[in-house]
């Protein structure tokens, strides 16, 4: 059994995967992949059994590429993990020698104020992951990476500054994805959350109100709702909704059955146990 994650080693995705693995009876191997898109591609090719991908951060919001790929692929969410993020500035060199700072775009955005205050004249470069940035930072002493403490240990880098994220706590939610036909997917029985994607395709006054009314009148609590461009025309959106409860709960099932009759598309991403935290 294999889990695909954003690599290389010592990424926050690895930390999330290890938290989820700890609740399994088996001990899957981890495959380190170059980006989030490759996690979806390799899962589609049956080369891995599960993927662990970031979906939202408490500072910077949603990870758009993950949301888009959940719409494009026929995968189920089977679990979620929340990881506390503690960004460090890592380098071979000294603070005053840094000319380039590298990291994943989300990490750079989460440390925007720190960079502006302390490194106004440095060049900013984006990488596929925080751990990839750490690996690159080993090459030159004028390079620094924003990554985890574990990445400093893995790649032999010094910690120049710790906890440099602009807001605390800094939390990232990861979801575990699997192919829908995977027979090992278990039914959620307690502390469940259900995720769906809805496309209205009929823009009229009260359309969103009517959709949410199906859930509100049945006492279903929404934990998240977000719109993303449908990529078909300007101002056209799909909605990503998370709610408490399982698809097997009568009120949730009834609400989604009614929604299906009144929207252009409803995609059920699955019901799964609400988050595991480190």
N, C-alpha and C positions, 0 to 999 in steps of 0.2 A: 504494500500500500504506500502511496506517495502523496505528499502535499506540495503544491506549487505555490511559491511566494516570490515577492520582489526581492531580488538579491543585490549584491552578494551577502555573505554571512554578516551577522551583527546588525541587520536592519531591524526597524521596529516591527516589520511584518514577521520576521523570525520570532520576535518576542511574542507576538500575538499567536502565532502557530504553536509555539511551545505551551502557552497557557491552555489552548484548546486541546492539544495532544494529551495533556495531563489528565483530562477527563475521559480518555478513551481506554478501552481494554487492550488495544494494540498500540504499537509504537511506530507510526508511519515514518518513512524517510522523508527528508525535505529536499525538494528540487529548487535550486536558486535560479530564477529567470530574470531576464533583462528589464522587463517593464510589466505594467498591469495588463496591457493588451496580450502579451505573450502568455500570461497565466490563463486567460480565457481561451486562447488559441490551443494551447497544449491540453487543456481540459477537454476541449471539443474533440481533439484527436485521440482521446482515451489514453494519453501518455502519463497522466496523473489522475488520481482519484478525487482529490479535492483541491480547491484553491482558497487561499486566505488573502483578501484584498482590502485596502482601506476604503471606507465609504464616506466618512465625515469626520471633521475635526472641530473641536469646541472654539477655536479661534478663527480659522479660515473657512469653515463651513464644509460643504460637500465636495467630494472628489468627482468632478464631472465625468471623467473618462470611465470610472466604475459605473456610474449611473447609466451612461449611454450604452455600455457593453451589456448591462443587465437587460436592457430593452432589446438589444440585437440578438442575444443568445437565449436558448431554451434551458436555462439553469435554474436550480432552486437554491434559496438561502436556507441552510440547515443549522446555522448557529451564528453567534456574534460574540465578539470579545472587545473590551474597552481597555486600552493601554494608556498609562500615564506617560506623557512625553517629557523627557528632561534633556533638552538640547545642550550640547557642549561645543565649544570652539576648539578644534583639534588641529595640531600642526607639528611638523618637525622643527620649525623655526621659532623665533621669538615674536611676541606681540607686535613689536615695532617694525618687524621685517615683512609683515603680511601685505601682499599686493593683490592677491586673488582669493576670493572666498567662494567655495563651491558647495552646493547642496541641491536636494530636491526642491522644486518650486514651492511646495507647501511649507517645507522647513524654512526656506528663505523668507517667505511671507510671515511666518510665525515669529521670526526674529527681526522683523523690519526695523523696529525702533532701536534695537541694540546695534545693528549694523550702521544705521544712520548716525547714531551718537558716537560710536567708537571708530568707525572705518569709513569716513566720508569719501575717501579718494580711491578705494579699492575697486577692482573689477569684480563683478558678480557673474558667476557662471552656473548654469543649471545642470544637474545630472539626473540619472534615472532613479536614484535612491540616495538616502543619506549615507548608507554604507559604501556605495559606489564612490561618493565624494571622498570619504575617508581613504579609500584605496588609492584614489588619484592623488590625494594630498601627500602621500608618501614619496612622491617623485621629486618635489622641489620644496625647499624650506620656506619660500615666499608664498606658498599655497596653504590655505587653511580650509577645513571642512566643518560644516555644521552637522553633527551626528551624535550618536549616543556614547555614553561612557564605555559601553562594551566594545564599540567600534575602536576606541582608543587602545584598548587592550589587544584587540584582534590584529590591528595594523601597526602597532608600536608607535603611536602618536602621543604627544604631550597634550594635556588638557590646559588650554590657555584661559578659559573662562567656563563656568558651569551655570546651568539653569538660565540660559540666556533668552528663552522664549519671552515674549512681551507680556503675556498674561499667564497667571497660575490659578487653578490648575490648567494644564494643557492636556487635553484628552483626545485620543483618536479612536474611533469605532471601526473595527474591522468585521467583515462578514465572511463566513465560510460558505463556499458555493460548491455545488455538486450537480452532475447531470440529473435531469428530472427522472429518468428511468432507472436510476441507481437503486437496487433492491435494499441497500443498507440504510436508506433514509428512514429514520424512525419518526413515528407520530409524536408530536409534542403533547405532553400531558399536564404540565404545570408551568406557571410563570411564562405563558406563551406570548409571542408577538407575531403578527402577520404583516407581510409587506405586499403591496400591490402597485401596479402602474396603470394609470387610467388616461385614455385619450378621448376627449369629448367630441371633437370635430363638428360641434354644433354650437356656435357662439351666439348666445342670446342672453338677455338680462336674467340673472338668477341661475344660470347653468351650474356654476360652482356651488351655489347655495343648495340647489336641489341635490347635487351629488353628496355633499356633506350631510344634508338632512337625513339621508338614508342611514347614516351611521349614528348621528346624534339622537335621533328618535328611538334608537335601540340601545342607548346608553353605552355606546362603544367609544372608548377614549382614544383619541389620536395622539401619538407620541411625536409625529413628524409629518409635515406636508411640504412639498417643494415642487416648483415647476421647473421644467427644462425645455429648451426649444425643441420642437418636433423635427426641425431641419427641413421642413417642407415649405414653410413660408414665414415671413416676418410676423411676429405677434402670435404665432401658433405654438401651443405648448402641450406637453404631456405632464401629468402629475404623478409624483412619487409619494405614496402614503404608507406610513407605518401605524399600526394600531395594536392596542392590547387585546389579547384573545387569540383563539385558534380557529382555523377554518372549520373545525369540527364542532365549535360552539354554535348552538342553534341561531342565536342572534347575529353572529358574524356571517354564518352561511346564508341566512335569509337576506341580510343587507347586501352581500356581494351578488347573490342571485338576482336581486332587484336592480342593482347597478348595471349588471350585464345587459339587461333589457333596455337600458336608457342611455348607454354610452356607446361610442364607436368601437372601443377596444378596452378590455380589462384583462390585465395579465397578473396572475397570482404567482408571486415569487416564493411563496411558501410560509408555513408556520414553524416557528422554532423557539427554543428556550431563550428568554430574555437574558441579557448579557452576563457573561463571565468576566470578572475583573481580577486583575493581578493582586 
